Amino acid sequence: MGDQSKPLAWLHGEVKTPPFSQEARIEAGFLLRQLQEGEVLGLPHSRPMPSIGTHCHELRVRDADKNWRIIYRIDDDAILIVEVFNKTTRSTPKNVIEICKKRLSKYDTDQQE
């Protein structure tokens, strides 16, 4: 399965300590590695985000006092990391959804050129 591992393509954001605790960073890395190897993650770790687009999901990483979210899209050739943020409300902020849509739209346009 190793040769089928997809690379991570970071459109924005990073996972590092700080602001992530070491435990949260390790968990995020572990979950991203699972995605790279083709595993399908469901709740509580990941949930679909159709409001952003097809194949878009939100990775959920709990930290000591923060709820990190990593918005990603599963493409045929890579896992795209679209945004990393600390979620402070129940719903994903509208500006985050809009920014993610813009980044993906730009990425898709750039890929076609």
C-alpha positions in Angstrom: 0.0 0.0 0.0 3.0 2.3 0.6 3.6 3.1 -3.1 0.0 4.3 -3.4 0.5 7.0 -0.7 -0.8 10.4 -1.8 1.3 13.5 -1.1 -0.1 16.3 1.0 -0.5 19.5 -0.9 -0.6 22.5 1.5 -2.7 25.4 0.0 -2.6 27.2 3.3 -1.8 26.7 6.9 0.5 24.4 8.8 0.5 22.1 11.8 3.3 22.9 14.2 4.0 23.4 17.8 3.0 26.1 18.9 0.2 26.8 18.5 -0.7 23.1 18.4 0.3 21.1 21.5 2.8 18.3 20.7 0.0 15.7 21.3 -2.4 17.5 18.9 0.3 17.9 16.3 1.2 14.2 16.5 -2.5 13.2 16.2 -3.0 15.5 13.2 0.1 13.9 11.6 -1.2 10.4 12.3 -4.7 11.2 10.8 -3.2 12.9 7.7 -1.0 9.9 7.2 -4.1 7.6 7.3 -5.7 9.8 4.6 -2.6 9.7 2.5 -2.7 5.9 2.6 -6.3 5.9 1.3 -8.1 5.3 4.6 -11.6 6.8 4.8 -12.0 8.6 8.1 -15.4 9.2 9.7 -16.7 10.8 12.9 -15.4 11.7 15.4 -12.1 12.4 13.4 -13.5 13.7 10.1 -16.8 14.8 8.6 -17.8 15.8 5.1 -18.0 19.5 4.2 -20.3 19.6 1.1 -20.8 23.4 1.8 -17.2 23.8 0.6 -17.2 21.3 -2.2 -17.2 17.7 -3.4 -14.6 15.5 -1.6 -14.1 18.2 1.0 -13.9 17.2 4.7 -13.0 18.7 8.0 -10.4 16.9 10.1 -11.1 17.4 13.8 -8.2 17.5 16.3 -8.9 18.2 20.0 -6.2 20.0 21.9 -6.0 20.9 25.6 -8.0 24.1 25.2 -8.7 24.3 21.4 -10.6 22.5 18.7 -8.4 22.5 15.7 -10.0 22.0 12.2 -8.1 21.1 9.1 -10.1 21.5 5.9 -9.0 19.1 3.2 -10.0 17.7 -0.1 -9.3 14.2 -1.4 -8.1 14.4 -5.0 -7.0 11.5 -7.2 -3.3 12.5 -6.9 -3.1 14.3 -3.5 -4.7 15.3 -0.3 -5.1 19.1 -0.4 -4.9 21.0 2.9 -7.0 24.0 2.3 -7.2 25.6 5.8 -6.1 25.1 9.4 -8.0 27.0 12.1 -9.1 26.9 15.7 -12.8 26.4 15.8 -14.5 28.5 18.5 -18.1 28.2 17.5 -20.5 25.3 16.8 -20.6 26.0 13.1 -17.8 26.7 10.7 -17.5 30.4 10.1 -18.8 31.6 6.8 -15.6 33.5 6.0 -13.6 30.2 6.4 -16.0 28.4 3.9 -15.7 31.3 1.4 -11.8 31.4 1.7 -11.7 27.6 1.2 -13.9 27.8 -1.9 -11.7 30.6 -3.4 -8.5 28.6 -2.7 -9.8 25.5 -4.3 -11.2 27.4 -7.3 -7.8 29.0 -7.8 -6.0 25.7 -7.4 -8.3 24.0 -9.9 -7.8 26.8 -12.4 -4.0 26.7 -12.0 -4.1 22.9 -12.6 -5.9 23.3 -15.9 -3.4 25.8 -17.3 
